[in-house]
Amino acid sequence: MKFSTREDIEAPIGKVWAVVTDYDSFELAAMRRGVEVSRQQDGALPAWGAAFTFKGKRRQIALRLERAEEPGLLAFAGEGRMVEGNLLVELVELGPRRTRMTVTTEVRPLTLAARLFLQSVKLARGRAAKRYQQGVARLASMIEARTRGQTSGF
């Protein structure tokens, strides 16, 4: 299952890059939401382990940064017991004070239970895509606020 959306951010690409690569802030935001996060180094690139409760069950995932090309590309790969997936963040400079951020997420099931769950998400694809777009829009607003020096959290 694949979702993709884009948002325009009123900030220079360099400042947007600085915010999206501030991994400490993302870790803190996840911890505030009850996710247990531990950072590891996977060679030169960071990797994380995360544990959280989803649908009443404890879940664990491993996430690693696979590619970082300043100032325009971040590629992550993640895997859990039941799913694996990729997250791609692309930044494109539209002008000296405007950046387009495209976020693409792809999730693949590894088990029959995960396949059934993703099938139910596909049936409600419109609602799931809207929630995904709203989440990316909130992220873009937060990035915009942080580039202006405001401390708007995640």
Secondary structure, DSSP 8 states (H G I E B T S, - for coil): -EEEEEEEESS-HHHHHHHHT-HHHHHHHHHHTT-EEEEEEETTEEEEEEEEEETTEEEEEEEEEEEEETTTEEEEEEEESSEEEEEEEEEEEEETTEEEEEEEEEEEESSHHHHHHHHHHHHTHHHHHHHHHHHHHHHHHHHHHHHTT-----
